[in-house]
Amino acid sequence: MSVILITGCSTGIGYTTAETLARNGHTVYATMRNPKAAPQLQQLADRDHLPITTLALDVLNERSIKEAVNLILTKEGRIDVLANNAGINTCIAVEETPIEQFKLIMDTNYFGAVRCIQAVLPSMRERKSGLIINLSSCAGKIFNAFHSAYAASKAAMEALSESLAQEVKPFNIQVAIVEPGVIETPIFNKVEGIPLQTNYPNVKRFLSFFAASLEAHAPASCVADVINEIVSGKRTKLRNPAGPDADGLLGWRASVSDEEWVSIGELSDEEWSNNMEQMGLGVRKYLEAEGLPDLNISKQAKEWVGPTNTLG
């Protein structure tokens, strides 16, 4: 069985992955910024006698990462698997996204993973054994309007992972990318900064797409099961789509030219809704309703204000 370090385990995919791997016999160190503020996972582990230890690890803080890694290495003697899961999201037009928000998303989703990789690689390389699993997203291959900051961070993760996989292959270290589709997790509760006023009303389309997709209620276990199969050796590919819609979304993007993809932005609401309905997504009710779709993704976005000359 493996010794596994997972980041971003307070909720969602990280939480469920930690539980799934522990129930399959692995020793799991489930990390998050503040374990005391999210005690549910450790309580579950204690109740069900699962081999899970929750640790403080802030992917923005190199010292925090090194302390957590050193603690595990001291106690276990090795880290067999690193799963980079910690991440944040936003849904804003490029023009209206503060530079600091771009920086924070990239620092968390991309540089956070780089910091963790650099911390575990020396011991993996010395042992000539290890597995690094990077949680990307279909958004790392599908670049939608109003998703630029998040998609850029996941595209960077895709490139990093492919380069890293070649570098560490001589040391018997495997790299795997997991590409979830739309999964029902609390990441939607953590999206911040959607402006109440915007020059880009088509953001409502983007949120309507997510609202319709979330009707499928794809659970975090869809992703956790894929990660478990990678850890067990049942999956050996570099890229691993996860969730019921992932293959369809990736195939849809691959089936159209770049120019056709960009032209989606100028479709009428009717044309756009028809396209989404052909994919089985009932977006029309969200698009036609007053206000933004209720995803609980921002307590600030309580009412919809259309085009304006004032940035949010």
C-alpha positions as CSV (number, residue, x, y, z in Angstrom):
1,M,0.0,0.0,0.0
2,S,1.1,3.6,-0.7
3,V,1.8,6.6,1.4
4,I,-0.1,9.4,-0.2
5,L,-0.1,13.2,0.2
6,I,-3.1,15.1,-1.1
7,T,-3.6,18.9,-1.1
8,G,-6.9,20.7,-0.8
9,C,-8.8,18.1,1.3
10,S,-11.2,20.3,3.3
11,T,-14.1,19.6,0.9
12,G,-15.0,18.2,-2.5
13,I,-12.6,16.1,-4.6
14,G,-9.8,16.2,-2.1
15,Y,-12.0,15.1,0.8
16,T,-13.6,12.3,-1.2
17,T,-10.3,11.2,-2.7
18,A,-8.7,11.0,0.8
19,E,-11.6,8.8,2.0
20,T,-11.6,6.6,-1.1
21,L,-7.9,5.9,-1.0
22,A,-7.9,5.3,2.8
23,R,-10.8,2.8,2.4
24,N,-8.7,1.0,-0.2
25,G,-5.9,0.5,2.4
26,H,-3.5,3.4,1.6
27,T,-2.0,5.7,4.3
28,V,-3.3,9.1,3.5
29,Y,-2.0,12.5,4.6
30,A,-4.9,14.8,3.8
31,T,-3.7,18.4,3.8
32,M,-5.5,21.8,3.9
33,R,-4.7,25.3,5.0
34,N,-6.4,25.0,8.4
35,P,-7.5,21.5,9.6
36,K,-9.0,23.0,12.8
37,A,-11.5,25.0,10.6
38,A,-12.5,21.8,8.7
39,P,-12.4,18.9,11.2
40,Q,-15.0,16.7,9.4
41,L,-12.4,14.5,7.5
42,Q,-10.4,13.7,10.6
43,Q,-13.6,13.0,12.5
44,L,-14.7,10.6,9.8
45,A,-11.3,8.9,9.9
46,D,-11.4,8.5,13.7
47,R,-14.9,7.2,13.6
48,D,-14.3,4.6,10.9
49,H,-10.7,3.9,11.8
50,L,-9.3,5.0,8.5
51,P,-5.6,5.6,7.9
52,I,-6.0,9.3,7.4
53,T,-4.0,12.1,9.1
54,T,-5.0,15.7,8.4
55,L,-2.2,18.2,8.2
56,A,-1.8,21.9,7.7
57,L,-0.4,22.7,4.3
58,D,-0.8,26.0,2.5
59,V,0.3,25.6,-1.2
60,L,1.1,29.4,-1.2
61,N,3.7,29.0,1.5
62,E,6.9,27.1,0.7
63,R,7.8,26.7,4.3
64,S,4.4,25.2,5.1
65,I,4.9,22.7,2.3
66,K,8.4,21.7,3.4
67,E,7.3,21.2,7.0
68,A,4.4,18.9,6.0
69,V,6.6,16.9,3.6
70,N,9.4,16.6,6.1
71,L,7.0,15.4,8.8
72,I,5.6,12.7,6.5
73,L,9.1,11.6,5.4
74,T,10.3,11.4,9.0
75,K,7.3,9.3,10.1
76,E,6.8,7.1,7.0
77,G,10.2,7.2,5.4
78,R,8.7,7.9,2.0
79,I,6.0,9.6,0.0
80,D,4.8,7.3,-2.8
81,V,2.1,9.5,-4.3
82,L,1.5,13.3,-4.4
83,A,-1.9,14.4,-5.6
84,N,-2.1,18.1,-6.4
85,N,-5.7,19.0,-5.9
86,A,-5.9,22.4,-4.2
87,G,-7.5,25.1,-6.4
88,I,-9.7,28.1,-6.7
89,N,-11.9,29.4,-9.5
90,T,-13.5,32.6,-11.0
91,C,-15.9,33.5,-13.7
92,I,-15.2,37.0,-15.0
93,A,-14.3,38.7,-18.3
94,V,-10.6,39.4,-18.8
95,E,-11.1,43.1,-18.8
96,E,-12.9,43.1,-15.5
97,T,-10.7,40.6,-13.7
98,P,-8.3,42.4,-11.3
99,I,-4.6,41.5,-12.0
100,E,-4.3,40.4,-8.3
101,Q,-7.0,37.8,-8.9
102,F,-5.2,36.4,-11.9
103,K,-2.1,36.2,-9.8
104,L,-3.8,34.5,-6.9
105,I,-5.5,31.8,-9.1
106,M,-2.2,31.1,-10.9
107,D,-0.3,31.1,-7.6
108,T,-2.7,28.6,-6.1
109,N,-3.6,26.3,-8.9
110,Y,-0.2,26.2,-10.7
111,F,2.6,27.5,-8.6
112,G,1.1,25.7,-5.6
113,A,1.5,22.4,-7.4
114,V,5.0,23.3,-8.6
115,R,6.0,24.0,-5.0
116,C,4.7,20.6,-3.8
117,I,6.3,18.8,-6.7
118,Q,9.7,20.3,-6.0
119,A,9.3,19.3,-2.3
120,V,8.6,15.6,-2.9
121,L,10.8,15.0,-6.0
122,P,14.2,14.6,-4.3
123,S,13.1,11.7,-2.1
124,M,11.2,10.1,-5.0
125,R,14.2,10.5,-7.3
126,E,16.5,9.0,-4.7
127,R,14.2,6.0,-4.3
128,K,13.6,5.7,-8.0
129,S,9.9,5.4,-7.3
130,G,6.9,7.7,-7.2
131,L,3.7,8.9,-8.7
132,I,2.6,12.5,-9.1
133,I,-1.1,13.1,-9.9
134,N,-2.0,16.6,-11.1
135,L,-5.6,17.6,-11.0
136,S,-6.2,19.6,-14.1
137,S,-9.7,20.0,-15.7
138,C,-11.5,19.9,-19.0
139,A,-10.9,23.6,-18.7
140,G,-7.2,22.9,-19.3
141,K,-8.1,21.9,-22.8
142,I,-11.3,23.9,-23.4
143,F,-10.9,27.7,-23.2
144,N,-14.3,29.3,-22.6
145,A,-15.2,32.9,-22.3
146,F,-15.2,34.2,-18.7
147,H,-13.0,31.3,-17.6
148,S,-9.6,32.8,-18.6
149,A,-7.9,32.9,-15.2
150,Y,-8.9,29.3,-14.2
151,A,-8.4,27.8,-17.7
152,A,-5.0,29.4,-18.0
153,S,-3.9,27.9,-14.7
154,K,-5.1,24.5,-15.8
155,A,-3.5,24.8,-19.2
156,A,-0.3,25.5,-17.4
157,M,-0.8,22.4,-15.3
158,E,-1.2,20.4,-18.5
159,A,2.0,21.7,-20.0
160,L,3.9,21.3,-16.7
161,S,2.8,17.7,-16.3
162,E,3.8,16.6,-19.8
163,S,7.2,18.2,-19.5
164,L,7.7,16.7,-16.0
165,A,6.6,13.3,-17.1
166,Q,9.5,13.2,-19.6
167,E,12.0,14.5,-17.1
168,V,11.2,12.0,-14.3
169,K,10.7,8.9,-16.5
170,P,14.4,7.8,-16.2
171,F,13.8,7.7,-12.4
172,N,10.8,5.4,-12.6
173,I,8.5,8.2,-11.5
174,Q,5.0,8.4,-13.1
175,V,3.0,11.5,-13.8
176,A,-0.7,11.4,-14.4
177,I,-3.1,14.2,-15.3
178,V,-6.8,14.0,-14.2
179,E,-9.2,16.1,-16.2
180,P,-12.6,16.4,-14.4
181,G,-15.7,17.7,-16.2
182,V,-18.4,19.5,-14.3
183,I,-18.4,18.0,-10.9
184,E,-20.8,19.0,-8.1
185,T,-18.3,20.2,-5.4
186,P,-18.0,23.2,-3.1
187,I,-15.6,24.9,-5.5
188,F,-18.7,26.6,-6.8
189,N,-19.2,28.1,-3.4
190,K,-15.7,29.5,-3.4
191,V,-15.9,31.5,-6.7
192,E,-15.4,35.1,-5.8
193,G,-15.6,38.5,-7.5
194,I,-18.4,38.1,-10.0
195,P,-19.3,41.8,-10.6
196,L,-22.8,43.0,-10.1
197,Q,-22.1,45.4,-13.0
198,T,-20.5,44.2,-16.2
199,N,-20.0,45.2,-19.8
200,Y,-20.2,41.5,-20.7
201,P,-23.8,40.2,-20.3
202,N,-22.8,36.9,-21.9
203,V,-21.4,35.8,-18.6
204,K,-24.9,34.7,-17.9
205,R,-24.6,32.1,-20.6
206,F,-21.5,30.7,-19.0
207,L,-23.2,30.4,-15.6
208,S,-26.3,28.9,-17.3
209,F,-24.0,26.2,-18.8
210,F,-22.8,25.3,-15.3
211,A,-26.2,25.4,-13.8
212,A,-27.6,23.0,-16.4
213,S,-24.5,20.8,-16.2
214,L,-24.8,20.6,-12.4
215,E,-28.3,19.1,-12.8
216,A,-26.5,15.8,-13.5
217,H,-25.2,15.9,-9.9
218,A,-21.9,14.2,-10.9
219,P,-20.3,13.5,-7.5
220,A,-16.7,14.0,-6.4
221,S,-16.4,10.2,-6.2
222,C,-16.3,10.2,-10.1
223,V,-12.9,11.8,-9.8
224,A,-11.8,9.9,-6.7
225,D,-12.4,6.6,-8.4
226,V,-10.2,7.6,-11.3
227,I,-7.4,8.6,-8.9
228,N,-7.8,5.3,-7.1
229,E,-7.4,3.4,-10.3
230,I,-4.2,5.4,-11.2
231,V,-2.8,4.7,-7.8
232,S,-3.6,1.0,-8.1
233,G,-2.0,0.8,-11.5
234,K,-5.2,0.0,-13.3
235,R,-4.8,3.3,-15.3
236,T,-1.4,4.1,-16.8
237,K,-2.2,6.8,-19.3
238,L,-0.8,10.4,-18.9
239,R,-4.3,12.0,-19.4
240,N,-7.4,10.7,-17.6
241,P,-10.8,12.4,-18.1
242,A,-13.1,12.0,-15.1
243,G,-16.8,12.4,-14.8
244,P,-19.8,11.6,-17.0
245,D,-19.4,14.6,-19.3
246,A,-15.6,14.9,-19.6
247,D,-15.1,12.8,-22.7
248,G,-18.0,14.5,-24.4
249,L,-16.8,18.0,-23.6
250,L,-13.2,17.2,-24.7
251,G,-14.5,15.6,-27.9
252,W,-16.8,18.5,-28.7
253,R,-14.0,21.0,-28.5
254,A,-11.7,18.7,-30.6
255,S,-14.4,18.5,-33.3
256,V,-14.5,22.2,-34.2
257,S,-11.9,24.5,-35.6
258,D,-10.5,27.3,-33.5
259,E,-12.4,29.8,-35.7
260,E,-15.7,28.0,-35.2
261,W,-15.0,27.9,-31.4
262,V,-14.3,31.6,-31.2
263,S,-17.5,32.4,-33.3
264,I,-19.6,30.9,-30.5
265,G,-19.2,34.2,-28.8
266,E,-21.3,36.0,-31.4
267,L,-24.2,33.6,-31.5
268,S,-27.6,34.9,-30.5
269,D,-29.0,33.6,-27.2
270,E,-31.5,31.5,-29.2
271,E,-28.7,30.0,-31.3
272,W,-26.5,29.4,-28.3
273,S,-29.4,27.7,-26.3
274,N,-30.1,25.5,-29.3
275,N,-26.5,24.3,-29.4
276,M,-26.5,23.6,-25.7
277,E,-29.8,21.7,-25.9
278,Q,-28.2,19.5,-28.7
279,M,-25.7,18.5,-26.0
280,G,-28.5,17.6,-23.6
281,L,-28.1,20.8,-21.5
282,G,-31.3,22.6,-20.6
283,V,-29.8,26.1,-20.4
284,R,-32.8,28.1,-21.6
285,K,-34.7,28.3,-18.3
286,Y,-31.6,29.7,-16.6
287,L,-30.8,32.2,-19.4
288,E,-34.4,33.5,-19.6
289,A,-34.9,33.8,-15.8
290,E,-34.3,37.1,-14.0
291,G,-31.0,37.4,-12.3
292,L,-27.9,35.1,-12.5
293,P,-28.3,31.3,-12.1
294,D,-28.2,30.3,-8.5
295,L,-25.1,28.2,-8.1
296,N,-24.3,29.5,-4.6
297,I,-21.0,30.5,-6.2
298,S,-21.0,34.1,-5.0
299,K,-23.0,35.7,-2.2
300,Q,-22.3,39.0,-3.9
301,A,-24.1,38.1,-7.1
302,K,-27.6,38.5,-5.8
303,E,-29.0,40.5,-8.7
304,W,-28.2,40.9,-12.4
305,V,-27.1,44.2,-13.8
306,G,-26.7,44.3,-17.5
307,P,-24.2,46.2,-19.7
308,T,-22.8,49.2,-18.0
309,N,-19.8,51.5,-18.4
310,T,-18.9,50.9,-14.8
311,L,-16.6,48.0,-14.0
312,G,-17.6,45.8,-11.1
